[in-house]
Amino acid sequence: MNELVLTEDWTRAAKSWIQGYEKRDTGELLCAFVYDLESLRKHARDVVQALPDYCRMYYAMKANSEEPILNTIYPYVTGFETASIGEIRKARAVSADVPIIFGGPGKTDEELREAVLLNVERIHVESLHELRRLIHLTERSGTEVTVLLRVNISMDRDLPEATLQMGGRPTQFGMEAGSLNEAARLLKGARYVRMAGFHLHTVSNQMDADEHLALIDRYINTVESWMPMFKLDRLILNAGGGIGVNYADLDKQFDWQRFTEGLHQLGQSNQLITSGRLVMNFECGRYLAAFCGTYVTEVIDVKHNHGKTYVIVRGGTQHFRLPVSWKHNHPFEILEQDRWDYPFPRPTAADAPVTVVGQLCTPKDVFADHVHLPKVRSGDLLLFILAGAYGWAISHHDFLSHPHPQLVYI
Ligand SMILES: Cc1ncc(COP(=O)(O)O)c(C=O)c1O
């Protein structure tokens, strides 16, 4: 087990909040995201400290851009990775001078202009048209900007098994390597756009440290072969995020220690790195933020329908869309509650497979399907762990106009 991942008590903060919740006696149903900021702080610190000097960690804000989360991570990372003008503004609200990198497909002229005004450190250019527009804008404004070119590289063999693939196959991300000659030609004539390297984010939810090291090795060889085309003597390689979180087998998390040891070894053997000519950037979201969050919700009903048992909770995938989006059973813990105020029996499922669903009027509103539980009753609480990244942030909050969950930061 990787020591960096705080396993012992992922729900400690949530449980202490539930115990102290002053409205507990009013009969109000509980529904909240509870974030353990101290565990987030330690995790971010340890993850970043383990990196060798030639590596820099940016936090990919898309995973969770709530202000207390950003404030907690901010002291430990080099900067923030953003993918919209909204995220850039949130990053600037945290700090006037934190380094910001701006990526994502389909940036508008307005966004590019404001990003430059808000002094982003780098823009990750995703297409030739975007590069032409950026050159055009900067020729008119006279403001300098540094870019990395995002490339969707071809793979001579399969990418590692990952839940999502952003590259190595047709996607809307990045430009093909075949466009690089034209990019080099455009950049040669650009007075204000400085090209500093390449961005290659190709996988998401990578679970294997050795495979990720092998991928990075391939990245380095690939970008090295492009350096002469751009007359680059040194470069930044942004190797993306994509470090995974194991939602199915909690004891088998990504081995960050092994990964960073491999990075240290690479730093001693690779000539570009030993000569100080390659700086590696990472922009992780999930791996930094997932562990600190718990989605707490209360069981409203337990019922049987055509041979299946359903546990219906307060809230739903409009709060926490991750399980349905990734089509997995999300891990949770049951916190039994003794209180029962009604004069009739508690709906209960015991020693049976159940399907845990929310309040939405769609059969897709499922958190976990066919999971075997010893006992669950109306009024018990379910604590969905690993909910700190891509939880509230990716959910369609107002579908059906149910109340939002509380957002609690411990
Ligand atoms: C370009 C880019 N960078 C970084 C990330 C963050 O990835 P993760 O949260 O898997 O680390 C993403 C996620 O989609 C992305 O698209």
The ligand as an SDF file (V2000), in Angstrom:
LIG
                    3D

 16 16  0  0  0  0  0  0  0  0999 V2000
   -5.5010   18.4730  -20.2140 C   0  0  0  0  0  0  0  0  0  0  0  0
   -5.7960   17.8550  -18.8940 C   0  0  0  0  0  0  0  0  0  0  0  0
   -4.8840   17.9750  -17.9170 N   0  0  0  0  0  0  0  0  0  0  0  0
   -5.0950   17.4520  -16.6900 C   0  0  0  0  0  0  0  0  0  0  0  0
   -6.2630   16.7840  -16.3940 C   0  0  0  0  0  0  0  0  0  0  0  0
   -6.4440   16.2430  -15.0220 C   0  0  0  0  0  0  0  0  0  0  0  0
   -6.4880   14.8650  -15.0610 O   0  0  0  0  0  0  0  0  0  0  0  0
   -6.5480   14.0150  -13.7310 P   0  0  0  0  0  0  0  0  0  0  0  0
   -7.5920   14.6020  -12.8790 O   0  0  0  0  0  0  0  0  0  0  0  0
   -6.8900   12.6580  -14.2300 O   0  0  0  0  0  0  0  0  0  0  0  0
   -5.1950   14.0800  -13.1170 O   0  0  0  0  0  0  0  0  0  0  0  0
   -7.2340   16.6290  -17.3880 C   0  0  0  0  0  0  0  0  0  0  0  0
   -8.4630   15.9190  -17.1190 C   0  0  0  0  0  0  0  0  0  0  0  0
   -9.3320   15.7280  -17.9210 O   0  0  0  0  0  0  0  0  0  0  0  0
   -7.0060   17.1980  -18.6820 C   0  0  0  0  0  0  0  0  0  0  0  0
   -7.8940   17.0800  -19.6600 O   0  0  0  0  0  0  0  0  0  0  0  0
  1  2  1  0
  2  3  1  0
  2 15  2  0
  3  4  2  0
  4  5  1  0
  5  6  1  0
  5 12  2  0
  6  7  1  0
  7  8  1  0
  8  9  2  0
  8 10  1  0
  8 11  1  0
 12 13  1  0
 12 15  1  0
 13 14  2  0
 15 16  1  0
M  END
$$$$
